[in-house]
C-alpha cells in the first residue's frame, strides 16, 4: 500500500513539474481576416438600400450604393454613388468621388457587410436622411449588375 501511495505521489509531482516547465504558447499575431473575391462579390441589402460590390484585384473593389429613405409622407429621399474602394484584410474604405468629409468603411463578414459612414448625408452627396450605416445582408452572390443612377 505504501508503494502504491508513493508511486501515485511521484506521478502527480512529476506531472506538475513537467506542466509548470512547459513554456506557455503565446498566441501568434493575428492577421486581419482576408476575404476572397467570391466572398465579396454580390448585392447586399439593408431595408431598401443596396450595395453592389465587385472585386477588381490589386486590393480594389468597384462599389455602388443606392440608398432610399422613406419620409412620413411616403415619398423617397435618394442617394447614389459609385466608385472604387480599397480593401485590406476584410475592411474596405470607400470615399465617394467628388465629395469631401465623407468616408464609408465596410467590414466584410460571412453573408453580410457592416457599414459605417463618417460624414453627413450632404457630405456624401445623398438626399436628406440617406445614410449608408447599417448591417447589409447578402442577397445575391456573384458578379453584380451595376445600374445607372435613378
Backbone as a chain_set.jsonl record, in Angstrom:
{"seq": "XXXXXXXXXXXXXXXXXXXXXXXXXXXXXXXXXXXXXXXXXXXXXXXXXXXXXXXXXXXXXXXXXXXXXXXXXXXXXXXXXXXXXXXXXXXXXXXXXXXXXXXXXXXXXXXXXXXXXXXXXXXXXXXXXXXXXXXXXXXXXXXXXXXXXX", "coords": {"N": [[0.825, -1.186, 0.0], [1.956, 1.192, 0.759], [3.858, 1.494, -1.246], [2.247, 1.913, -3.533], [0.983, 4.332, -2.866], [3.221, 5.993, -2.772], [4.052, 5.794, -5.431], [1.87, 6.992, -6.791], [2.011, 9.585, -5.749], [4.522, 10.333, -6.744], [4.009, 10.317, -9.515], [2.056, 12.357, -9.722], [3.52, 14.602, -8.789], [5.593, 14.639, -10.68], [4.146, 15.143, -13.031], [3.103, 17.678, -12.413], [5.45, 19.229, -12.194], [6.497, 18.95, -14.786], [4.42, 20.097, -16.314], [4.477, 22.714, -15.331], [6.93, 23.553, -16.276], [6.647, 23.631, -18.98], [6.749, 25.813, -21.632], [4.568, 28.571, -21.949], [2.313, 28.824, -24.604], [2.48, 31.411, -26.689], [0.074, 33.399, -28.279], [0.049, 33.696, -31.762], [0.572, 36.715, -33.65], [-2.391, 38.066, -34.749], [-3.482, 38.042, -38.019], [-5.327, 40.286, -40.041], [-8.555, 39.223, -41.096], [-8.761, 37.787, -44.259], [-10.569, 38.242, -47.167], [-12.023, 36.594, -49.96], [-12.529, 37.151, -53.506], [-14.853, 35.83, -54.268], [-16.236, 35.775, -51.87], [-16.739, 38.438, -51.443], [-17.963, 39.572, -53.74], [-21.138, 40.598, -54.909], [-24.591, 41.431, -54.107], [-25.884, 43.463, -51.585], [-28.269, 44.102, -49.033], [-30.044, 46.468, -47.015], [-32.837, 47.228, -45.436], [-34.361, 49.194, -47.769], [-32.142, 50.0, -49.094], [-29.171, 49.423, -51.038], [-26.009, 47.839, -51.615], [-23.716, 47.204, -54.187], [-21.097, 45.139, -55.0], [-17.932, 44.468, -56.389], [-15.025, 42.63, -56.751], [-11.983, 43.833, -57.968], [-9.362, 43.176, -58.039], [-5.908, 43.567, -57.006], [-6.285, 44.767, -54.469], [-8.573, 46.359, -54.777], [-11.974, 47.418, -55.072], [-15.005, 47.594, -56.89], [-17.646, 49.664, -56.202], [-21.061, 50.274, -55.656], [-23.647, 52.273, -54.427], [-27.025, 52.453, -53.646], [-29.264, 54.321, -52.113], [-32.164, 54.657, -50.073], [-34.49, 56.598, -48.336], [-37.476, 56.571, -46.777], [-39.89, 59.02, -46.371], [-42.241, 60.348, -43.946], [-44.439, 61.03, -45.421], [-44.425, 59.143, -47.313], [-42.787, 59.558, -49.502], [-39.816, 59.103, -51.372], [-36.495, 59.833, -50.308], [-33.41, 59.998, -51.9], [-30.178, 58.504, -52.493], [-27.097, 58.153, -54.197], [-24.099, 56.625, -55.25], [-21.03, 55.762, -56.868], [-17.966, 54.07, -57.302], [-14.451, 53.387, -56.69], [-13.149, 51.34, -54.112], [-10.692, 50.721, -51.572], [-9.343, 47.737, -50.267], [-8.284, 46.016, -47.388], [-7.394, 43.155, -45.851], [-10.335, 42.288, -44.379], [-11.607, 44.667, -44.477], [-12.873, 47.427, -46.11], [-12.333, 50.655, -47.5], [-14.164, 53.297, -48.645], [-14.335, 56.202, -50.454], [-16.558, 58.347, -51.647], [-16.543, 59.612, -54.996], [-15.868, 63.049, -55.807], [-16.553, 64.179, -53.338], [-16.218, 65.661, -50.066], [-15.127, 65.077, -46.798], [-16.503, 62.726, -46.456], [-16.495, 59.364, -45.695], [-16.697, 55.93, -46.119], [-16.785, 52.981, -44.401], [-16.437, 49.592, -44.811], [-16.966, 46.476, -43.461], [-16.375, 43.217, -44.127], [-18.116, 40.326, -43.453], [-19.104, 36.882, -42.913], [-21.662, 36.411, -45.168], [-22.626, 39.01, -44.93], [-22.223, 42.635, -44.724], [-20.872, 45.074, -42.594], [-21.465, 48.39, -42.284], [-20.141, 51.639, -41.893], [-20.598, 55.056, -41.816], [-18.769, 57.98, -42.124], [-19.344, 61.284, -41.902], [-21.866, 63.562, -43.022], [-25.193, 63.168, -44.49], [-25.377, 65.069, -46.529], [-22.645, 65.654, -46.893], [-21.832, 63.363, -48.188], [-23.185, 63.507, -50.51], [-25.797, 62.63, -50.628], [-29.418, 62.344, -50.443], [-31.668, 63.952, -48.061], [-31.471, 62.505, -44.873], [-30.488, 60.075, -45.862], [-28.373, 57.506, -45.353], [-25.454, 55.391, -45.232], [-24.808, 53.739, -43.138], [-25.147, 50.689, -41.4], [-26.137, 47.179, -41.164], [-25.764, 45.122, -43.763], [-27.299, 42.53, -45.459], [-26.263, 39.799, -47.458], [-27.786, 39.337, -50.489], [-27.509, 38.332, -52.971], [-25.096, 36.465, -54.644], [-22.004, 36.498, -56.539], [-21.061, 38.12, -59.655], [-22.207, 41.382, -59.674], [-24.809, 43.28, -61.336], [-24.247, 46.437, -62.381], [-26.137, 49.312, -61.959], [-27.509, 52.164, -63.677], [-27.693, 55.519, -62.301], [-30.71, 56.457, -60.553]], "CA": [[0.0, 0.0, 0.0], [2.86, 2.322, 0.845], [4.484, 1.637, -2.551], [1.25, 2.474, -4.443], [0.828, 5.734, -2.495], [4.46, 6.657, -3.203], [4.036, 5.842, -6.885], [0.877, 7.993, -7.183], [2.575, 10.884, -5.397], [5.604, 10.591, -7.693], [3.408, 10.635, -10.813], [1.422, 13.673, -9.618], [4.585, 15.608, -8.687], [6.282, 14.695, -11.979], [3.253, 15.801, -13.969], [3.033, 19.082, -12.036], [6.721, 19.867, -12.548], [6.582, 18.983, -16.243], [3.447, 21.066, -16.802], [4.923, 24.047, -14.943], [8.098, 23.92, -17.047], [6.289, 23.777, -20.383], [6.544, 27.238, -21.907], [3.214, 28.878, -22.418], [2.309, 29.11, -26.029], [1.964, 32.741, -26.969], [-0.74, 33.423, -29.486], [0.697, 34.454, -32.818], [-0.117, 37.949, -34.01], [-3.495, 37.745, -35.646], [-3.584, 38.809, -39.246], [-6.73, 40.561, -40.309], [-9.189, 38.231, -41.954], [-8.677, 38.091, -45.682], [-11.725, 37.726, -47.876], [-11.786, 36.325, -51.378], [-13.465, 37.818, -54.413], [-16.128, 35.107, -54.214], [-16.924, 36.153, -50.642], [-17.065, 39.862, -51.508], [-18.828, 39.902, -54.876], [-22.557, 40.378, -54.745], [-25.519, 42.509, -53.785], [-26.191, 43.476, -50.157], [-29.432, 44.962, -48.797], [-30.445, 46.892, -45.672], [-34.132, 47.824, -45.742], [-34.492, 49.376, -49.218], [-30.852, 50.449, -49.621], [-28.351, 48.325, -51.533], [-24.626, 47.949, -52.073], [-23.25, 46.24, -55.183], [-19.647, 45.09, -54.81], [-17.202, 43.581, -57.283], [-13.571, 42.654, -56.554], [-11.273, 44.141, -59.205], [-7.972, 42.737, -57.914], [-4.946, 44.561, -56.506], [-6.896, 45.424, -53.303], [-9.567, 47.337, -55.223], [-13.348, 46.97, -55.251], [-15.957, 48.51, -57.506], [-18.74, 49.761, -55.237], [-22.206, 51.124, -55.992], [-24.626, 52.388, -53.345], [-28.326, 53.039, -53.94], [-29.909, 54.489, -50.822], [-33.52, 55.198, -50.047], [-35.102, 56.898, -47.045], [-38.893, 56.884, -46.988], [-40.39, 60.039, -45.455], [-43.557, 60.041, -43.383], [-45.413, 61.215, -46.498], [-44.173, 58.027, -48.23], [-42.014, 59.939, -50.687], [-38.441, 58.679, -51.103], [-35.27, 60.617, -50.461], [-32.498, 59.031, -52.502], [-28.749, 58.761, -52.556], [-26.429, 57.262, -55.133], [-22.686, 56.847, -55.514], [-20.315, 54.623, -57.432], [-16.542, 54.333, -57.437], [-13.546, 52.327, -56.25], [-12.747, 51.271, -52.706], [-9.5, 49.907, -51.319], [-9.623, 46.741, -49.239], [-7.155, 45.397, -46.713], [-7.999, 42.134, -44.991], [-11.772, 42.237, -44.649], [-12.129, 46.018, -44.297], [-12.723, 48.281, -47.285], [-12.589, 52.077, -47.312], [-14.717, 53.891, -49.862], [-14.562, 57.643, -50.419], [-17.284, 58.652, -52.876], [-15.905, 60.643, -55.813], [-16.405, 64.414, -55.765], [-17.063, 64.535, -52.008], [-15.252, 65.994, -49.029], [-15.655, 64.774, -45.47], [-17.301, 61.501, -46.473], [-15.737, 58.114, -45.759], [-17.558, 54.787, -45.832], [-15.992, 51.82, -44.01], [-17.213, 48.359, -44.971], [-16.331, 45.297, -42.896], [-16.995, 42.034, -44.717], [-18.283, 39.174, -42.582], [-19.826, 35.858, -43.67], [-23.036, 36.684, -45.532], [-23.07, 40.38, -44.658], [-21.221, 43.676, -44.506], [-21.213, 46.08, -41.593], [-21.044, 49.642, -42.904], [-20.136, 52.83, -41.031], [-20.394, 56.266, -42.611], [-18.252, 59.186, -41.477], [-19.799, 62.416, -42.696], [-23.327, 63.678, -43.07], [-25.829, 62.805, -45.755], [-24.992, 66.084, -47.513], [-21.206, 65.479, -47.171], [-21.682, 62.225, -49.09], [-23.933, 63.766, -51.727], [-27.05, 61.887, -50.573], [-30.604, 63.086, -50.047], [-31.894, 64.128, -46.62], [-31.611, 61.294, -44.055], [-29.985, 58.875, -46.528], [-27.067, 57.132, -44.802], [-25.028, 54.035, -45.556], [-24.558, 52.993, -41.911], [-26.054, 49.581, -41.119], [-25.68, 45.822, -41.471], [-26.365, 44.724, -45.03], [-27.29, 41.081, -45.695], [-26.009, 39.427, -48.851], [-28.995, 38.772, -51.094], [-27.126, 37.696, -54.23], [-23.648, 36.281, -54.81], [-21.534, 36.563, -57.919], [-20.824, 39.433, -60.252], [-23.448, 42.15, -59.711], [-25.062, 44.175, -62.466], [-24.257, 47.825, -61.906], [-27.242, 50.009, -62.568], [-27.331, 53.616, -63.765], [-28.396, 56.224, -61.214], [-32.15, 56.656, -60.791]], "C": [[0.868, 1.248, 0.0], [3.518, 2.578, -0.51], [3.521, 2.296, -3.541], [1.068, 3.969, -4.164], [2.031, 6.55, -2.944], [4.468, 6.827, -4.722], [3.052, 6.911, -7.38], [1.402, 9.395, -6.894], [3.669, 11.271, -6.389], [5.042, 11.019, -9.06], [2.79, 12.034, -10.788], [2.475, 14.775, -9.57], [5.307, 15.754, -10.019], [5.43, 15.441, -13.003], [3.195, 17.292, -13.69], [4.3, 19.818, -12.435], [6.833, 19.995, -14.067], [5.642, 20.04, -16.813], [3.904, 22.484, -16.497], [6.105, 24.504, -15.797], [7.785, 24.102, -18.534], [6.031, 25.249, -20.667], [5.126, 27.47, -22.418], [3.293, 29.266, -23.879], [1.667, 30.473, -26.241], [1.167, 32.682, -28.267], [-0.005, 34.228, -30.553], [-0.108, 35.711, -33.131], [-1.188, 37.631, -35.041], [-3.456, 38.663, -36.862], [-5.048, 39.136, -39.451], [-7.29, 39.504, -41.254], [-9.104, 38.695, -43.396], [-9.881, 37.454, -46.357], [-11.384, 37.559, -49.352], [-12.805, 37.095, -52.216], [-14.836, 37.157, -54.361], [-16.93, 35.485, -52.966], [-17.423, 37.595, -50.702], [-18.106, 40.164, -52.575], [-20.29, 39.632, -54.563], [-23.335, 41.64, -54.469], [-25.923, 42.346, -52.33], [-27.33, 44.464, -49.921], [-29.637, 45.207, -47.303], [-31.699, 47.74, -45.86], [-34.24, 47.979, -47.251], [-33.193, 49.834, -49.865], [-29.998, 49.251, -50.01], [-26.925, 48.765, -51.841], [-24.406, 46.861, -53.109], [-21.735, 46.309, -55.143], [-19.04, 44.066, -55.755], [-15.71, 43.742, -57.024], [-12.899, 42.851, -57.908], [-9.852, 43.591, -59.208], [-7.114, 43.89, -57.424], [-5.546, 45.413, -55.384], [-7.884, 46.524, -53.679], [-10.927, 46.667, -55.382], [-14.11, 48.023, -56.038], [-17.193, 48.48, -56.617], [-19.818, 50.694, -55.787], [-23.159, 51.095, -54.805], [-25.869, 53.069, -53.885], [-29.076, 53.104, -52.624], [-31.273, 55.126, -50.935], [-33.933, 55.418, -48.594], [-36.537, 57.312, -47.328], [-39.351, 57.886, -45.922], [-41.748, 59.603, -44.905], [-44.656, 60.175, -44.437], [-45.251, 60.148, -47.578], [-43.526, 58.457, -49.554], [-40.543, 59.631, -50.384], [-37.423, 59.806, -51.24], [-34.225, 59.617, -50.919], [-31.051, 59.496, -52.434], [-28.097, 57.726, -53.451], [-24.955, 57.637, -55.197], [-22.093, 55.578, -56.098], [-18.861, 55.025, -57.588], [-15.734, 53.135, -56.979], [-13.225, 52.477, -54.775], [-11.452, 50.482, -52.629], [-9.826, 48.969, -50.17], [-8.321, 46.18, -48.699], [-7.722, 44.429, -45.694], [-9.46, 42.019, -45.347], [-12.435, 43.604, -44.497], [-11.823, 46.858, -45.539], [-13.071, 49.719, -46.91], [-13.028, 52.644, -48.66], [-14.959, 55.372, -49.623], [-15.27, 57.987, -51.731], [-16.602, 59.766, -53.667], [-16.621, 61.98, -55.676], [-17.057, 64.761, -54.434], [-15.901, 64.916, -51.109], [-15.901, 65.697, -47.686], [-16.529, 63.536, -45.419], [-16.379, 60.301, -46.619], [-16.667, 56.997, -45.327], [-16.659, 53.583, -45.585], [-16.88, 50.592, -44.055], [-16.402, 47.188, -44.427], [-17.084, 44.071, -43.392], [-16.956, 40.872, -43.733], [-19.06, 38.126, -43.372], [-21.293, 36.24, -43.901], [-23.526, 38.094, -45.288], [-21.891, 41.345, -44.679], [-21.767, 44.641, -43.463], [-20.608, 47.385, -42.096], [-21.164, 50.779, -41.895], [-19.799, 54.021, -41.905], [-19.87, 57.382, -41.725], [-18.579, 60.347, -42.39], [-21.31, 62.403, -42.775], [-23.873, 63.209, -44.413], [-25.43, 63.79, -46.858], [-23.511, 65.965, -47.882], [-20.983, 64.384, -48.21], [-22.462, 62.393, -50.387], [-25.261, 63.03, -51.787], [-28.196, 62.821, -50.21], [-30.748, 63.123, -48.536], [-32.199, 62.792, -45.937], [-31.184, 60.0, -44.753], [-28.563, 58.637, -46.022], [-26.738, 55.698, -45.21], [-24.89, 53.16, -44.32], [-25.614, 51.91, -41.695], [-25.401, 48.248, -41.415], [-26.462, 45.317, -42.674], [-26.209, 43.21, -45.199], [-27.052, 40.814, -47.178], [-27.26, 38.762, -49.407], [-28.687, 38.066, -52.41], [-25.613, 37.621, -54.296], [-23.297, 36.394, -56.284], [-21.379, 37.992, -58.385], [-22.136, 40.209, -60.322], [-23.577, 42.95, -61.001], [-25.151, 45.591, -61.901], [-25.292, 48.598, -62.699], [-26.974, 51.505, -62.643], [-28.102, 54.307, -62.645], [-29.855, 56.467, -61.567], [-32.454, 58.06, -61.292]], "O": [[0.561, 2.234, -0.67], [3.718, 3.73, -0.893], [3.94, 3.156, -4.316], [1.007, 4.777, -5.091], [1.88, 7.667, -3.439], [4.848, 7.88, -5.233], [3.377, 7.66, -8.302], [1.246, 10.295, -7.718], [3.73, 12.421, -6.824], [5.538, 11.961, -9.677], [2.978, 12.811, -11.724], [2.329, 15.789, -10.253], [5.601, 16.871, -10.445], [5.939, 16.273, -13.754], [3.234, 18.096, -14.622], [4.226, 20.927, -12.965], [7.225, 21.047, -14.571], [6.031, 20.798, -17.702], [3.732, 23.375, -17.33], [6.276, 25.701, -16.024], [8.592, 24.676, -19.266], [5.189, 25.868, -20.017], [4.574, 26.689, -23.194], [4.221, 29.945, -24.319], [0.474, 30.663, -26.004], [1.545, 32.002, -29.22], [0.504, 35.315, -30.277], [-1.317, 35.761, -32.904], [-0.922, 37.008, -36.069], [-3.405, 39.887, -36.743], [-5.919, 38.351, -39.077], [-6.576, 38.966, -42.101], [-9.349, 39.861, -43.704], [-10.176, 36.278, -46.146], [-10.565, 38.291, -49.908], [-13.797, 37.614, -51.705], [-15.86, 37.838, -54.405], [-18.16, 35.512, -53.001], [-18.427, 37.93, -50.073], [-19.035, 40.934, -52.333], [-20.642, 38.581, -54.026], [-22.825, 42.755, -54.578], [-26.26, 41.249, -51.886], [-27.363, 45.534, -50.528], [-29.446, 44.328, -46.462], [-31.625, 48.85, -46.387], [-34.214, 46.973, -47.961], [-33.154, 50.037, -51.078], [-30.085, 48.19, -49.391], [-26.673, 49.893, -52.264], [-24.855, 45.728, -52.934], [-21.149, 47.388, -55.238], [-19.549, 42.956, -55.91], [-15.184, 44.855, -57.071], [-13.193, 42.142, -58.871], [-9.207, 43.541, -60.255], [-7.542, 45.044, -57.427], [-5.345, 46.627, -55.345], [-8.009, 47.517, -52.961], [-11.02, 45.504, -55.775], [-13.877, 49.219, -55.863], [-17.726, 47.412, -56.314], [-19.519, 51.766, -56.314], [-23.444, 50.035, -54.248], [-25.787, 54.129, -54.504], [-29.478, 52.077, -52.078], [-31.512, 56.004, -51.764], [-33.752, 54.55, -47.741], [-36.782, 58.289, -48.036], [-39.218, 57.634, -44.725], [-42.323, 58.611, -45.352], [-45.686, 59.507, -44.351], [-45.87, 60.239, -48.638], [-43.698, 57.806, -50.584], [-40.076, 59.869, -49.27], [-37.487, 60.618, -52.163], [-34.153, 58.508, -50.389], [-30.748, 60.684, -52.334], [-28.497, 56.562, -53.463], [-24.603, 58.817, -55.198], [-22.581, 54.473, -55.86], [-18.549, 56.158, -57.954], [-16.244, 52.018, -56.887], [-13.053, 53.582, -54.262], [-11.151, 49.675, -53.509], [-10.501, 49.354, -49.215], [-7.383, 45.906, -49.448], [-8.444, 44.828, -44.781], [-9.802, 41.691, -46.484], [-13.658, 43.704, -44.4], [-10.672, 46.98, -45.959], [-13.977, 49.969, -46.114], [-12.347, 52.486, -49.673], [-15.691, 55.754, -48.71], [-14.662, 57.928, -52.8], [-16.136, 60.748, -53.088], [-17.832, 62.03, -55.458], [-18.005, 65.545, -54.393], [-14.754, 64.544, -51.356], [-17.068, 66.018, -47.459], [-17.229, 63.317, -44.431], [-15.581, 60.23, -47.554], [-17.343, 57.097, -44.303], [-15.867, 53.205, -46.447], [-17.937, 50.547, -43.424], [-15.285, 46.937, -44.879], [-18.273, 43.904, -43.119], [-15.893, 40.488, -43.245], [-19.626, 38.453, -44.415], [-22.066, 36.374, -42.952], [-24.72, 38.362, -45.422], [-20.729, 40.939, -44.657], [-22.952, 44.975, -43.452], [-19.399, 47.481, -42.308], [-22.14, 50.877, -41.151], [-18.819, 53.994, -42.65], [-20.463, 57.692, -40.692], [-18.131, 60.384, -43.537], [-21.948, 61.363, -42.614], [-23.123, 62.897, -45.338], [-25.175, 63.384, -47.992], [-23.148, 66.15, -49.043], [-20.056, 64.466, -49.016], [-22.411, 61.529, -51.263], [-25.802, 62.821, -52.873], [-27.983, 63.937, -49.736], [-30.043, 62.416, -47.817], [-33.076, 62.046, -46.374], [-31.501, 58.918, -44.261], [-27.668, 59.456, -46.234], [-27.63, 54.899, -45.496], [-24.858, 51.936, -44.448], [-26.814, 52.168, -41.79], [-24.254, 48.19, -41.86], [-27.674, 45.113, -42.602], [-25.103, 42.681, -45.091], [-27.578, 41.518, -48.04], [-27.735, 37.759, -48.875], [-29.505, 37.293, -52.909], [-24.927, 38.608, -54.031], [-24.167, 36.386, -57.155], [-21.542, 38.942, -57.62], [-23.085, 39.753, -60.96], [-22.587, 43.255, -61.665], [-26.003, 45.899, -61.068], [-25.328, 48.553, -63.929], [-26.294, 52.06, -61.78], [-29.054, 53.745, -62.103], [-30.198, 56.659, -62.734], [-33.614, 58.389, -61.54]]}, "num_chains": 1, "name": "protein.A"}
